[in-house]
Amino acid sequence: MSRYRVVITDFLNDGLELEKSLFGDLADIVALDAYHEDELVGHIEDADAVLVYHNLGLSDQSIRRLTRCKIIVRAGVGIDNVDCAVAREVGIPVVNVPDYGTEEVADSAIGLTLALTRGIAPLNSLLQQGERLWSPEHVYPLQRLRGQVFGIVGLGRIGMAAAIRAKALGMHVKFYDPHRDDGYDKAVGVERTETLQELVASAYVVSLHCPLTPETHHLITAETIANMPPRSFLINTARGAVVDTSAIPPAIASGHLAGAGIDVLANEPPADDDPLIVAWRDPNHPAHHRVLVNPHAAFYSQQGLQDMREKAAQAVRRALVGEPLRNVVNQVS
């Protein structure tokens, strides 16, 4: 039997020892390390399997060029960068890897929360810049975390992990998730809110853990932030376009928003003229000290990355050897 051909579109650019050890003689594997979809032309058409990370998307044009593909693996949780409907139309199952990095992302959400709500990040930034007043006055008034509301948007695996961590800090956890069945609130010991408005109006911290869908695109806007309590905090480790980030700098400048921790952006890397990035880089703007920006890194740990790669490769192997697939997100008849 001829060897299968497996293509990794982006993100990985090493020797692929882990993947090669899992495939053995079953398949040849190549990593394109692409950053734009047009770089895939001429390299994916005859692939038996395609793995997609998060540096680019796989649109209908690319998917329709796949002549013998048995599976598309989104090596991660979110599936917004793969046109799953077109893949279903042409008979290619799409699977994701929903069970890697749960702890890492939840830890990062709590880490961003602590760095901001305890004044750790803004104090360090101010002192590093040369502020000579050696005092916590720069971040007055901070509130004790115990008893404050930690509001979660999206009570999936990561949202629940973040809820457990926030509860350990003594915070009162509320969540908004219209797609979560009743009973999860009882099992985890959190409080459901029926509307997003109800959640944000009471939350000292709003932490986003929902997928990017047409329903959640720009779920958080200037109006949403205005409905948050004064001196509250916004954390996003989900997907960049869930937040209209142009609304953050004016909310920080007015003092209404005390801080924001942003791990994900709609465009990565962002343009230099992105309003959030402009304010964040400006030493004279309050966002310089009160906004934390990370490069889509909340998922990362050495162990988490290995989990992601291994689980993605195992999903490909199951498809190539004819085993039942797991975590199919676009059920193909």
C-alpha positions as CSV (number, residue, x, y, z in Angstrom):
1,M,0.0,0.0,0.0
2,S,1.3,3.4,-0.9
3,R,2.0,5.8,2.0
4,Y,-0.6,8.5,2.8
5,R,0.3,12.2,2.6
6,V,-0.5,14.4,5.6
7,V,-0.1,18.1,5.5
8,I,0.2,20.5,8.4
9,T,-0.7,23.9,7.1
10,D,0.8,26.2,9.8
11,F,2.4,26.8,13.2
12,L,4.8,23.9,13.3
13,N,8.2,24.2,11.7
14,D,10.3,21.6,13.5
15,G,11.4,18.1,12.7
16,L,7.9,16.6,13.4
17,E,9.5,13.8,15.4
18,L,6.3,13.3,17.5
19,E,4.0,13.1,14.5
20,K,6.4,10.8,12.6
21,S,6.6,8.5,15.6
22,L,2.8,8.1,15.6
23,F,2.5,7.6,11.8
24,G,5.4,5.3,11.3
25,D,5.3,3.8,7.8
26,L,1.6,4.8,7.4
27,A,2.2,8.3,6.1
28,D,4.6,11.0,4.9
29,I,4.0,14.3,6.7
30,V,5.0,17.8,5.7
31,A,4.7,21.1,7.6
32,L,4.2,24.1,5.4
33,D,4.6,26.7,8.1
34,A,2.3,29.0,6.2
35,Y,0.9,32.3,7.4
36,H,-1.5,33.0,4.5
37,E,-4.0,30.7,2.9
38,D,-2.7,31.5,-0.6
39,E,0.6,29.8,0.4
40,L,-1.2,26.5,0.4
41,V,-1.9,26.5,-3.3
42,G,-0.1,23.6,-4.9
43,H,0.7,21.9,-1.6
44,I,-2.5,20.5,-0.2
45,E,-4.5,19.3,-3.2
46,D,-3.4,15.7,-3.0
47,A,-3.3,15.5,0.8
48,D,-5.0,12.5,2.5
49,A,-5.3,14.6,5.7
50,V,-4.9,18.2,6.6
51,L,-4.0,19.6,10.1
52,V,-4.8,23.3,10.6
53,Y,-3.5,25.2,13.6
54,H,-4.4,28.9,14.1
55,N,-2.1,31.0,12.0
56,L,-4.4,30.9,9.0
57,G,-7.9,29.8,7.8
58,L,-9.1,27.0,5.5
59,S,-11.8,28.6,3.4
60,D,-14.1,27.0,0.9
61,Q,-11.7,27.6,-2.0
62,S,-9.0,25.5,-0.3
63,I,-11.3,22.8,0.9
64,R,-12.8,22.4,-2.6
65,R,-9.3,21.7,-4.0
66,L,-8.8,18.7,-1.7
67,T,-9.3,15.8,-4.1
68,R,-8.7,12.8,-1.7
69,C,-8.8,14.2,1.8
70,K,-10.2,11.9,4.4
71,I,-10.1,14.3,7.4
72,I,-9.4,17.9,8.4
73,V,-8.1,18.3,11.9
74,R,-8.4,21.6,13.6
75,A,-5.5,21.2,16.0
76,G,-7.1,23.2,18.8
77,V,-10.5,23.9,20.2
78,G,-12.0,26.7,18.1
79,I,-13.2,25.9,14.6
80,D,-13.9,29.4,13.3
81,N,-11.0,29.3,10.9
82,V,-12.3,26.2,9.0
83,D,-15.3,26.4,6.7
84,C,-17.0,23.3,8.3
85,A,-20.2,23.7,6.2
86,V,-18.3,23.4,2.9
87,A,-16.3,20.5,4.3
88,R,-19.5,18.7,5.1
89,E,-20.9,19.5,1.7
90,V,-17.9,17.8,0.0
91,G,-17.9,14.9,2.5
92,I,-14.8,15.7,4.5
93,P,-15.2,15.4,8.3
94,V,-13.7,18.1,10.5
95,V,-12.6,17.2,14.0
96,N,-11.1,19.4,16.7
97,V,-9.1,18.8,19.8
98,P,-11.3,20.0,22.6
99,D,-9.4,18.4,25.5
100,Y,-6.0,20.0,25.4
101,G,-4.9,23.1,27.2
102,T,-7.9,23.4,29.5
103,E,-5.8,23.9,32.6
104,E,-3.4,26.3,30.8
105,V,-6.1,28.6,29.5
106,A,-8.0,28.6,32.8
107,D,-4.7,29.3,34.6
108,S,-4.0,32.2,32.2
109,A,-7.4,33.7,32.7
110,I,-6.9,33.7,36.5
111,G,-3.3,34.9,36.1
112,L,-4.4,37.9,34.1
113,T,-7.2,38.5,36.6
114,L,-4.8,38.5,39.5
115,A,-2.2,40.6,37.7
116,L,-4.8,43.3,37.1
117,T,-7.1,43.2,40.1
118,R,-4.2,43.1,42.6
119,G,-2.5,46.0,40.7
120,I,0.6,43.8,40.1
121,A,0.9,44.6,36.4
122,P,0.2,48.4,36.4
123,L,2.4,49.0,39.4
124,N,5.3,47.1,37.8
125,S,4.8,49.0,34.5
126,L,4.7,52.4,36.2
127,L,7.8,51.8,38.3
128,Q,9.7,50.4,35.4
129,Q,8.8,53.5,33.4
130,G,10.4,55.6,36.1
131,E,7.6,56.6,38.4
132,R,9.3,57.8,41.6
133,L,6.3,57.6,44.0
134,W,7.0,54.2,45.7
135,S,3.4,53.6,46.8
136,P,0.3,51.5,45.9
137,E,-1.5,54.8,45.5
138,H,-1.2,54.4,41.7
139,V,-3.8,51.7,41.7
140,Y,-6.2,53.0,44.3
141,P,-8.9,51.8,44.9
142,L,-8.4,48.1,44.7
143,Q,-11.1,45.7,46.0
144,R,-10.6,42.5,48.0
145,L,-11.3,39.6,45.6
146,R,-13.2,37.5,48.1
147,G,-16.9,38.0,47.5
148,Q,-16.5,39.8,44.2
149,V,-18.3,38.4,41.2
150,F,-16.3,36.6,38.6
151,G,-18.5,36.5,35.5
152,I,-17.9,33.8,32.9
153,V,-19.2,33.9,29.4
154,G,-19.3,30.4,28.1
155,L,-19.3,27.5,30.6
156,G,-17.6,24.9,28.6
157,R,-14.5,22.9,29.7
158,I,-12.3,25.9,30.1
159,G,-15.1,28.1,31.5
160,M,-15.7,25.4,34.2
161,A,-12.0,25.1,34.9
162,A,-11.8,28.9,35.4
163,A,-14.9,28.8,37.6
164,I,-13.3,26.3,39.9
165,R,-10.2,28.4,40.2
166,A,-12.1,31.6,40.8
167,K,-14.2,29.9,43.5
168,A,-10.9,28.8,45.2
169,L,-10.1,32.5,45.5
170,G,-13.4,33.1,47.3
171,M,-15.1,34.8,44.4
172,H,-18.8,34.5,43.6
173,V,-19.0,32.9,40.2
174,K,-21.8,33.6,37.8
175,F,-22.0,32.5,34.2
176,Y,-23.9,33.3,31.0
177,D,-24.3,30.5,28.4
178,P,-27.6,30.0,26.6
179,H,-26.4,26.7,25.2
180,R,-25.4,25.1,28.5
181,D,-28.1,22.7,29.8
182,D,-29.6,23.2,33.2
183,G,-27.8,21.5,36.0
184,Y,-24.2,22.5,35.3
185,D,-24.6,25.4,37.7
186,K,-25.6,23.0,40.4
187,A,-22.8,20.5,39.7
188,V,-20.1,23.2,39.7
189,G,-21.6,25.4,42.3
190,V,-22.0,28.6,40.3
191,E,-24.9,30.9,39.5
192,R,-26.6,31.1,36.1
193,T,-27.7,34.4,34.6
194,E,-30.3,34.5,31.9
195,T,-28.9,37.3,29.9
196,L,-25.4,38.7,29.1
197,Q,-26.6,42.1,30.4
198,E,-27.5,40.6,33.8
199,L,-24.0,39.0,34.0
200,V,-21.9,42.0,33.1
201,A,-23.9,44.4,35.2
202,S,-22.9,42.6,38.4
203,A,-19.4,41.3,37.5
204,Y,-16.2,42.7,38.9
205,V,-14.4,40.6,36.4
206,V,-15.8,39.4,33.0
207,S,-13.9,36.5,31.6
208,L,-14.7,35.2,28.1
209,H,-14.6,31.5,27.3
210,C,-17.0,31.2,24.4
211,P,-16.3,30.1,20.8
212,L,-16.4,32.6,17.9
213,T,-19.6,32.2,16.0
214,P,-21.9,34.7,14.2
215,E,-23.8,34.9,17.6
216,T,-20.7,35.8,19.6
217,H,-18.9,38.1,17.1
218,H,-18.5,41.4,18.9
219,L,-20.5,40.1,21.8
220,I,-18.6,42.6,23.9
221,T,-18.9,46.2,22.6
222,A,-18.6,49.7,24.0
223,E,-22.2,49.4,25.2
224,T,-21.5,46.1,27.0
225,I,-18.5,47.6,28.7
226,A,-20.5,50.6,29.7
227,N,-23.0,48.3,31.5
228,M,-20.2,46.8,33.6
229,P,-19.7,48.3,37.1
230,P,-17.2,51.1,37.3
231,R,-13.6,50.0,37.9
232,S,-14.2,46.5,36.6
233,F,-12.0,44.2,34.5
234,L,-12.3,42.4,31.2
235,I,-10.4,39.2,30.4
236,N,-10.4,37.5,27.0
237,T,-8.6,34.2,26.4
238,A,-11.3,32.9,24.0
239,R,-11.3,34.4,20.5
240,G,-10.3,38.0,19.5
241,A,-13.4,38.9,17.5
242,V,-15.7,38.2,20.5
243,V,-14.6,41.7,21.7
244,D,-14.7,45.0,19.8
245,T,-11.3,45.9,21.2
246,S,-11.5,49.5,19.8
247,A,-13.9,50.0,22.8
248,I,-11.3,49.2,25.4
249,P,-8.9,52.3,25.2
250,P,-11.7,54.9,25.8
251,A,-13.1,52.8,28.6
252,I,-9.7,52.6,30.2
253,A,-9.1,56.3,29.6
254,S,-12.4,57.3,31.3
255,G,-11.6,55.1,34.3
256,H,-14.7,53.0,33.8
257,L,-12.7,49.9,32.9
258,A,-9.9,49.4,35.4
259,G,-8.0,47.0,33.3
260,A,-8.1,44.4,30.5
261,G,-6.2,41.2,29.9
262,I,-6.2,40.3,26.2
263,D,-4.6,37.1,25.0
264,V,-6.4,36.9,21.6
265,L,-7.1,39.5,18.9
266,A,-9.2,39.4,15.7
267,N,-6.1,39.8,13.6
268,E,-2.9,38.1,14.8
269,P,-0.4,39.7,14.7
270,P,-2.3,43.0,14.9
271,A,-1.7,45.9,12.6
272,D,0.3,48.7,14.0
273,D,-2.7,51.1,13.7
274,D,-5.0,48.8,15.6
275,P,-6.6,51.2,18.2
276,L,-6.0,48.9,21.1
277,I,-2.3,48.4,20.1
278,V,-1.8,52.1,19.6
279,A,-3.1,52.9,23.1
280,W,-1.3,50.0,24.7
281,R,2.1,51.0,23.2
282,D,1.6,54.7,24.1
283,P,3.4,55.5,27.5
284,N,1.1,58.4,27.9
285,H,-2.1,56.5,27.6
286,P,-3.5,54.7,30.7
287,A,-3.9,51.5,28.7
288,H,-0.1,51.3,28.6
289,H,-0.2,50.3,32.2
290,R,-3.7,48.8,32.6
291,V,-3.9,46.6,29.5
292,L,-2.1,43.3,29.2
293,V,-1.6,41.9,25.7
294,N,-0.3,38.4,25.0
295,P,0.3,36.7,21.6
296,H,-2.4,34.0,21.7
297,A,-0.3,32.2,24.3
298,A,-2.8,31.2,27.0
299,F,-2.9,27.6,25.6
300,Y,0.8,27.1,25.8
301,S,2.8,24.9,28.1
302,Q,5.3,22.3,27.0
303,Q,2.9,19.6,28.1
304,G,-0.1,21.2,26.6
305,L,1.5,21.7,23.2
306,Q,2.6,18.1,23.2
307,D,-1.0,17.0,24.1
308,M,-2.3,19.1,21.2
309,R,0.1,17.7,18.7
310,E,-0.3,14.1,19.8
311,K,-4.1,14.2,19.9
312,A,-4.3,15.9,16.5
313,A,-2.0,13.3,15.0
314,Q,-4.0,10.5,16.6
315,A,-7.2,11.9,15.0
316,V,-5.5,11.8,11.6
317,R,-4.3,8.2,12.2
318,R,-7.8,7.1,13.1
319,A,-9.1,8.4,9.8
320,L,-6.4,6.9,7.7
321,V,-6.8,3.4,9.3
322,G,-10.6,3.5,9.2
323,E,-11.3,3.7,13.0
324,P,-14.3,5.7,14.3
325,L,-13.6,9.4,14.5
326,R,-14.0,11.4,17.7
327,N,-15.0,15.1,18.2
328,V,-16.5,15.5,14.7
329,V,-17.9,19.1,14.5
330,N,-19.6,18.9,11.1
331,Q,-21.4,15.5,11.0
332,V,-20.9,14.1,7.5
333,S,-23.6,11.6,6.3
